[in-house]
């Protein structure tokens, strides 16, 4: 009991050990309450139950997304007053960490932004992008197999997903290498820096300079490409967005989309190295790969938590929640909730209703890039499995496959490996 109390007294947001392996911590919390007050932070509730997480994610009326990117690290820039904090939130949004990013927007501003972004995900655009994904994945995986192995994260995953999004957005080919380089060297969202936990948007600022130029040029002289579609897009009421709003959308999709997808590929490859029998099943029946991806998302999703701010007095389950309360929705805990998932810590390829997992969120803020992520990861896993007879951990880099030495990024938001070296045995001709 003493050890358990010590564990739940620790601060998830700043404790490196918890950031690197949060699952036991979340289990301890859930056993004491599916919605529980943080013992380390006075104004923070932690949601660990699946249904309770779903209820909050599906209730934007009572829960603002304004603190979704930065969480409770910084105090609110205002003292909560009244029975509806929406006016205060909007008046101080520019003082909230990353409060103007897509994931932080509420109500009409969020609906307008999503309507514009959805123009990038029309079937014709995704079909054209999928052809590019196939070609790129084939080239990258063949090169890796011919080399006998690869470092998955920065060697394959980051450049692969960065180039995929660059193609979707229509970034000129001559600029794509610069985008890849800056993203490879960026700290993860919610990383612990020397001064404490921060949300770094440096890569977004770097890319913004490019997108301002792209969109200004296309708005002045549209030429029918993707960037022209984006530059001339209108909100549902017919008004034309300011270019800076389109820049924020483009750079956020670029930064957030590549980060979570790259981590998903790394986590998926790690699971393949652990389960030769599953590798065999997927090679024999590639139609099982989507289910494999969903189960990896459930067990090891790229996003561990997200945050909401109660803007009205409300409830989560039977627990009263006062306006101004910060809420951490532990997606990684909800996806292992035994009340929702049988044997939740086990990998089960045939688990029913896997698409109900919460790794991509739910409700109005469900990840807009989820369809693209599922497609790009499916395609590159198909290539890895088709072109190899075995994918194994590189023992020279990580030690014994039974207990490999692995390093995870010290981030309170995302779950991803620092590196993953694998050996690739070519498939027999």
Buried (B, 14 or more C-beta within 10 A) or exposed (E): EEEEEEBBEBBBBBBEEBBBEBBEBBBBBBEEBBBBBBBBBEBBBBBBBBEBBBBBBBBBEBBBBBBBBBBBBBEBBBEBEEEEBBEBBBEBBEEBBBBBBBBBBBBEBBEBBBBBBEBBBEEEBBEEBBEBBBEBBBEBBEEBBEEEBBBBBBBBBBBBBBBBBBBBBBBEEEBBEEBBBBBBEBBBBBBBEEEEBBBBBEBBEBBBEBBBEBBBBBBEEEEEBBBBBBBBBEBEEEEEBEBEBBBBBBBBBBBBBBBBBBBBBBBBBBBBBBBEEBBEBBBEEBEBBBBBBBBBBBBBBBBBBBBBBBBBBBEBBEBEBEBBBBBBBBBBBBBBBEEBBEEBEEBBBEBEEBEBBBBBBBBBBEBBBBEBBBBBBBBBBBBBBBBBEBBBBBEEBBEEEEEBEBEBBBBBBBBBBEBBBBBBBEEEE
